[in-house]
Amino acid sequence: MSKLRPVTSYDVAFATTVHVHDHCLCLAAQRAARTLARRFDEALRPVGLTSGQFSLLMSLNRRRPPSIGSVADLLAMDRTTLTANLKPLERRRLVLTTVDPDDRRSRLLSLTSTGKQVLRAAVPIWRRTHEKVDRLLSPVDGRTVRIGLLALS
């Protein structure tokens, strides 16, 4: 059996590293996502939400309670991760999980009245922050960026 040798920085040319840094859409998207999340986390702190929690609450703002599966699909998240993200919102009584009367194996998610109040308070903060982010994208407009990101997802 052959021994694996340790990879050194000399195995890939540094020029390749620079090229990847300058051209990798995945890296750029990850960096932008982390930066945006921090920006929105900070903005939403006064209402006690993170950007992820805001997105989750917003995804529940529907006429009829959605299933866990449909919310997981919408947020591109697996069910286990979604369930873990719901727990703090349930503890704060912002979200209620109930049994689906049409399928006892499924769970439905809904905003509580407190959850709706928190979401109502968060929306103006989100709008102001979003307007600032859109201005930062100039000369490219935010709509074009969203269309591109949507095409990738």
Buried (B, 14 or more C-beta within 10 A) or exposed (E): EEEEEEEEEEEEEEEEEEEEEEEEEEEEEEEEEEEBBEBBBEBBEEBEBBBBBBBBBBBBBEEEBBBBEBBBBBBEBEEEEBBEBBEEBBEBEBBBBEEEEEEEEBBBBBBBEEBBEBBEBBBEBBEEBBEEBBEEEEEEEBEEBEEEEEEEE
